[in-house]
Amino acid sequence: MSQLNVDTIGAQTGNDISIASGKTLKDASGNAFVTSQGLSSAQTFRLTAGIGGSVDAAITSNWEVPDTENQGNMGSLVSESSGIFTFSETGYYLIIAQGSTTTNTGGNVTIETHITNDNSTYTMVAEARTYDDNSNDTTFSHTIIDVTNVSNDKVKFFADVDHSNCELRGSTTQNLTCVSFLKLGAT
């Protein structure tokens, strides 16, 4: 492989320098800092059954990949097993959590995003909460995480429902409570 040494790279005309499709510019350590490709992965998982009652626990079951109408995922870099979401590639990921809730008698309903970097100890990094009497609401949270180790960096979601007549809603045909992972780029 050849090496080109220059002090400055400039565009022949205008301000833009083009990179061939699918190619990446890297620094001396091999870290990508410019890439010609856009978003490389976008995945959604939805909760298929509601979580009601007085609950404060990890959501370990009833996750599915949406399969209604034209819903789809781009790529498959995130997988789910027993409520733990695992990455197959390192990188920066935007995580969006949506909670569809039913609240009665002034109850709180929360969906929490927890992450770990040691495959053991999880820390809450984002939450989306509703509090209201006799209403149906939707709430969102988001965070960007840097996945540097696919064996240790993982995500799980918790439901915190504080009254027996409140619910974090689920559905097999709509994205009521759902989470999305968008890979933004290399770490």
N, C-alpha and C positions, 0 to 999 in steps of 0.2 A: 504494500500500500504506500502511496506517495504522500508526502506532507507538503502543504503549501504554507509558507510563512509570509504574512503581510501585516502591516500596522493597521490598515483600515480597509473595510470592504464597503463599497458604495454601489448604488444602482447606476446602470449606464444612463438611464433616463428616468426621471421622476424620483420618488422616494422609496419604492418597494423593491425588495430583492425576492425573487421566487425560489422556492425549494421544490424539487421534484416530488411528485405525489408519493406519499408513503415513506418519505425520507425524514430523518431527524438530525438536527445539529446538536452535538454534545460538547460539554466542557472537558477539560483535561482529566477529570475524575470519571468520566463516562456518564455523567448525569445529563439528561435531555433538558435543553432550555428553549428550544424552538422545534416545533414539529409541524409538518404540513397536513397532518390528519386532524380532523375535528374530534368531537366526542367519540370515544371508542367503545363505550358500553353504557347502556341505560336499562335498568331492570326494575320491575315493580313486583312486590309480593303483597297479597291482601289477606286480611283476616276473614275466614269463612263463617265463623260463628261468633256471636256476641259474648262478651264477658261481663256478667252482672253480679250483683250481690256485693258483699263487702270483701274486696280482693285487693291485695298489694303484692304482686308476684310477677315473675317473668312470664311472658307469653310463650309457652313451649310447644304449642300445637295449633292446628287449624290455620296454617299459612299455606297459600297456594299462589302459583303464577297465574295472573288473569288470563282467561281463555274465552272471553265474551266478545262477539263481533270482531272488530279489527284490532283489538288490543294485542300488543306484542312487546317483546323485549329485543333490544339490540345488543348482541353479544351475550355471554353467559359467564361473567367473571365472578359472580357472587352466588353461593349456594346456601341453602338453609337445611338444618337438621336439628330437631328438637328445640327450635327457637333460637339457635345460634347461627349467625350469618358469617360465613367464611369467604375470604377473598382468594382467588386463584392467581392474581397478579398484584404486585405492589403498585402504588400510585396514590394520587390525591383523589378522594371520593367525596362528592356532595351527597349527604344523606338527608332525605326529606321524610318526615313522619307526619301522617295525617290521621287524626282521630275523629271519628263521627260518634257523637255521644247523645244519650238521652239522660237528662237529669231531672229529678223530682225532689221535692222537699229540701231544696237548697244544697244538693249534693255536689261534690267535686268528682270529675272524671278526668284522668290524666293518662297520656301515653308518654313514656320516658324512653330516651335513647341512652343506652349504657355501652361503653367500650372498654376493651382490655388490651394491653400490650404485652401481657405475660400469659395469656390463655387461662387465667385464673381469677384475678381480682378485677372486678368491673366497677367503673365509675360513671355516674350519670353526667352526661355532657349537654343534654337538651331535654326540655319537656314541653308538652303542649297540653293545656288544661282548660276545661270549661267549668263554670260554676253558675248555676241558674236554677230557677224553679220552673218545673214543668215545661221544658223546652228540648228541642233537638238542635244541636249545634255541630259545627265542624271547626277543628282547631289544627294548627300546623306548627311544626318546629323544623329547624334544619341545623346542620353542622357540617363542616368540612374536616375530614380526617386524613392523616398521612399514614398509609399502610406501608410499613417498611419491612415487615416480616409476616408472610402469609400463614405461618404456623402459629404465631402468637397474637396477631392483631385481629380481633373479632368484635362483633356487635351483637347485642340482643336488646329486646324491647320489653318494657314492663308496663303492666296495666295497674293503675291505682284507682279503684272505684270505692268510694267511702260510704255508700248507702245501699241497702238491699234493693231499692227500686230505681237504681241508676245503672247505666250500661255503656260499655265501649262496644259499639255496634259492628257486626260483621255481615258479610253477604258472599254468596258464591256467584252472583251475577253483576255486582257493582263494587267499585272501589270505595267502600265506606271508610273503613279503617285500613290503611295501607302504608307501605314504606317503599321508597324508591332510592336506588343507588345509581349515581351518575359518575363515571370515571372521567375526571377532568384532565388528567395528564400524568406523566411519569413523576415519580418521587425523586 
